[in-house]
Structure formats: C-alpha cells, structure tokens
Amino acid sequence: MILVRQEIGDVLRELRQRQGQTLRQVASKASVALGYLSEVERGQKEASSEILASVAEALDIPISIIMRTVGDRLAVLEGVDHFPDVVPDDLVAEVGPELSLR
C-alpha cells in the first residue's frame, strides 16, 4: 500500500538535506516540535496543511513544489505513465494570465 504521508516525509527530508539544514534548524524556523517533524519525515505522522506550509516556508520552497514532487512520486509508484501537465483554465482566470503556459 502506498502511503502519502511516507512520500511527503521523504520529499521533505530530501529537500532539507539538499539544503544542508538539520532537522533542528527546520523545526525551529517552522515553529514545529523537533520530535513531531522527525515523525513526519519518517512517515509516521500525518502533517496538517498548516504544518506543511510552515515547513515549506522554513525551507524557502513553495508548497506547490513540494506537493508536485510528492504527486510525481506517487504517479511513478502507481505506474501512471502519462498525466497532464496543465494549469486548469478556471485557476488561470482567477489568478491571472501569467500562469498560462500556452
């Protein structure tokens, strides 16, 4: 069984390590308990959207990049060989044409 929390934890750990930050540093910047963040990274705890946003900010990475990376990893694990890479028209209309890749 594929666990989304495991993939989220793996992505967060990889991003943190790539930046050379310790778990303690990110937990402090994100105002998250060190033990809790450790459990999130190990896929033992589900992180709320607020926690994910705080950790993303501490890593200085948009949460959309984190979630996209998680989604891409899940697609590979599920054996999805093709998935669309588009921004929905209604979101482009709401946010602005700068999101359009057309």
Buried (B, 14 or more C-beta within 10 A) or exposed (E): EEEEBBBBBBBBBEBBEEEEBEBEBBBBBBEBEBEBBBBBBEBEBEBEEEBBBBBBBBBEBEBEEBBEBBBBBBEEEEEEEEEEEEEEEEEBEEEEEEEEEE
